[in-house]
Amino acid sequence: MQNDAIKAPENCGSMAELRVAIDQLDRELVILLARRQAYIERAAILKQERGAVRDDARIEQVIAKVLMEAKAAVLNGAIAEAVWRTLIEQSIRHELEAFDKK
């Protein structure tokens, strides 16, 4: 049974409740990542040159913004940075594949 309202961590009284909440968050994250991927795929269409896929200055802008958002959300900065750097690298890989198919 899926509950749309996710319990706050402090309201979870068991590991089972925590796991239900984490599973729901994971489902939501997958949906958001799929939406992000669609934008990456569109970028591959819009970019005229393969070399434009990797933009190191843009990567650092994204990381800086994420770290600011992480701080505001009380998310550990090291976790946020590691996740986003991995996400960015995998997104670049996917975008290059998409670019090569056009």
C-alpha positions in Angstrom: 0.0 0.0 0.0 1.4 3.4 -1.1 0.9 6.4 1.1 1.2 9.8 -0.7 2.0 11.6 2.5 5.5 10.9 3.6 6.0 10.8 7.3 8.6 13.1 8.7 11.7 11.2 10.0 10.9 12.0 13.6 7.4 10.6 13.1 8.7 7.2 12.0 8.6 4.8 14.9 10.2 1.8 13.1 12.6 0.9 10.4 9.6 -0.4 8.3 8.1 3.1 8.4 11.4 4.7 7.6 11.9 2.4 4.6 8.4 3.2 3.3 9.2 6.9 3.4 12.6 6.4 1.8 11.1 4.2 -1.0 8.5 7.0 -1.7 11.2 9.6 -1.9 13.2 7.4 -4.2 10.2 7.1 -6.5 9.8 10.9 -6.6 13.6 11.3 -7.2 13.4 8.9 -10.2 10.6 10.9 -11.7 12.6 14.2 -11.3 15.7 12.6 -12.7 13.7 11.4 -15.7 12.5 14.9 -16.3 16.1 16.2 -16.0 17.2 13.6 -18.5 14.6 14.8 -21.0 16.2 18.3 -20.8 19.7 16.8 -21.3 18.4 15.0 -24.4 16.9 18.2 -25.7 20.3 20.0 -25.1 21.9 17.3 -27.4 19.6 18.3 -30.2 20.1 22.1 -29.7 23.8 22.0 -29.4 25.6 22.4 -32.8 29.0 21.0 -31.8 29.9 17.9 -29.8 32.5 19.9 -28.0 29.8 22.1 -26.5 28.4 19.1 -24.5 31.0 19.5 -21.7 31.1 23.1 -20.3 33.4 23.2 -17.3 32.4 26.7 -16.3 28.7 25.7 -16.4 29.5 22.6 -14.3 31.0 24.8 -11.6 28.1 27.2 -11.7 25.7 24.2 -11.2 27.8 22.9 -8.3 27.9 26.3 -6.6 24.1 26.7 -6.9 23.6 23.2 -5.6 25.8 23.8 -2.6 23.9 27.0 -1.8 20.6 25.1 -2.0 22.0 22.3 0.0 23.1 24.7 2.8 19.6 26.2 2.8 18.0 22.7 3.0 20.4 21.5 5.6 21.8 18.9 3.3 25.4 17.8 3.9 27.5 19.7 1.3 29.8 16.8 0.7 26.9 14.5 -0.1 25.3 17.1 -2.4 28.5 17.8 -4.3 29.3 14.1 -4.7 25.8 13.3 -5.9 25.7 16.2 -8.4 29.2 15.7 -9.8 28.2 12.1 -10.5 24.9 13.2 -11.9 26.6 15.7 -14.1 29.2 13.3 -15.4 26.5 10.7 -16.2 24.4 13.3 -17.9 27.3 14.4 -20.0 27.9 10.8 -21.0 24.2 10.4 -21.9 24.1 13.7 -23.8 27.2 12.7 -25.9 25.4 9.4 -26.8 22.3 11.4 -27.7 24.4 13.9 -29.7 26.1 11.1 -31.7 22.7 9.6 -32.6 21.4 12.8 -34.3 
